[in-house]
Amino acid sequence: MKKNLREINISTEDIPTSWYNILPDLPTPLPPPKGDEQLKLLPEMMILECLKQESSPDRWIEIPDGIRQLYLQAGRPRPLFRALNLEKALGTPARLYYKSEFYSPTGSHKVNTALAQAYYAREQGCERLTTETGAGQWGTALAYATSIVGLKCTVFWVRAVYQWKHSRRNLMQIYGAEVNASPSDKTEVGKLLVKDNPDHPGSLAIAISEGLEDAKNDPKAVYSLGSVLNHVLIHQSIIGLETQLQFEMIDEYPDVMISCLGGGSNFGGFVIPFVGDVLTKGKKIQFIAAQSEAAPNLQGTYRYNFADYAKLTPQLKMYTLGHMFEMPPIRGDGLRYHGCAPIISLLRDEGYIDTVAYPVDEKYVFEKGKLFTQTEGFLPAPESAYSIACAIDEANKCKESGEEKVIAFNVSGHGFMDMVGFRKVLGLE
Ligand SMILES: *Cc1c(COP(=O)(O)O)cnc(C)c1O
């Protein structure tokens, strides 16, 4: 009976008090970052508490009360929904559940780590955070978080996206952030590139280089990264930890877990507490990362590679397409990154993570996003539509086989600021 609940939620008092760090539970130790010169510079450019968490051996990392308050203010906990209407439309015997990260003030799960990072940066006495953004969701999340805790924010935004996402740019500005199209003339790296081509479309790797350089040159500024790194996945584990409690409430447990994957933060945050169950409690779950053929980084090679274009970052052992890899533009722009989080890369190498990549024209994925909107009522972010498409594919497989699998997927954000993408891909007026 309880299993037919449409909305499952924990109370505000039951928000987890610690994040989960999978490092001590990994099947093999995580290969450390490489590069003496770059590693030496990190303490000058990064948030110290985040740097500490990056290699923490502790399984549980306490969430300071100040950050739990910020989570409450941002609307956590977020409900887990049963997709009864979508199940009916598909005629599947599978039970579908989705986590509602779209209920975020700025539209994505990225606020979960933005708030933590802004909080720690302020505690450390910083005045300004610098960052890069691709799709714009991370820049908006950090602009929001810095605004809430009272810091300044400078965003370097991949020019190709900066140019068409006007509303999102304005939202960052309303939060008080300084927003630059990247490559820009604010940094040495940027100047070199715009000199050759003033309309250089930019890339996430270039924008990261600019954010790092800006932070390096200002003692009151630190650089903040929205995905890929261990501490980001730790903060995002709040998604999966809440989901575990919600499944417990209805005595249900997932057989399949799905989310979209760019750098790996929403996928990691959603599944990693459950991967912990698989590694330490003998549970069995299939984990699937939904990607774009424009940047199928989990189908690249597992090796040491830089996280940015100018090689300012240490090298990380990860599944990568190469730090200078050129990717075709897509509307699900948050999925366009050359490498995948080292933790998820290791889990993939050990055989725990499956992946699918959808075609670059995005028609199939956006059609599934539309079906989800028509049945469940929530307009997903283009990236989240990949998660939905993959969940629908798995539900359809259950229809063929008659299996009553429990399929859980994460809807990482809403698409209210991505209407141009929907219009173009679906051919709307
Ligand atoms: C940034 C973003 C992604 C992709 O980044 P990950 O780090 O892989 O999660 C996916 N969905 C939304 C809504 C995003 O903003």
The ligand as an SDF file (V2000), in Angstrom:
LIG
                    3D

 15 15  0  0  0  0  0  0  0  0999 V2000
   25.9210   20.5260  -14.1950 C   0  0  0  0  0  0  0  0  0  0  0  0
   24.7410   19.7140  -14.3910 C   0  0  0  0  0  0  0  0  0  0  0  0
   24.8210   18.3620  -14.7590 C   0  0  0  0  0  0  0  0  0  0  0  0
   26.1020   17.6780  -15.0950 C   0  0  0  0  0  0  0  0  0  0  0  0
   27.1190   17.7610  -14.1400 O   0  0  0  0  0  0  0  0  0  0  0  0
   27.4540   16.5760  -13.1720 P   0  0  0  0  0  0  0  0  0  0  0  0
   28.6040   17.0720  -12.3660 O   0  0  0  0  0  0  0  0  0  0  0  0
   27.7950   15.3940  -14.0050 O   0  0  0  0  0  0  0  0  0  0  0  0
   26.2480   16.3400  -12.3370 O   0  0  0  0  0  0  0  0  0  0  0  0
   23.6570   17.6380  -14.8550 C   0  0  0  0  0  0  0  0  0  0  0  0
   22.4590   18.1980  -14.6260 N   0  0  0  0  0  0  0  0  0  0  0  0
   22.3310   19.5030  -14.2870 C   0  0  0  0  0  0  0  0  0  0  0  0
   20.9670   20.0610  -14.0670 C   0  0  0  0  0  0  0  0  0  0  0  0
   23.4590   20.2870  -14.1490 C   0  0  0  0  0  0  0  0  0  0  0  0
   23.3230   21.5790  -13.8050 O   0  0  0  0  0  0  0  0  0  0  0  0
  1  2  1  0
  2  3  1  0
  2 14  2  0
  3  4  1  0
  3 10  2  0
  4  5  1  0
  5  6  1  0
  6  7  2  0
  6  8  1  0
  6  9  1  0
 10 11  1  0
 11 12  2  0
 12 13  1  0
 12 14  1  0
 14 15  1  0
M  END
$$$$
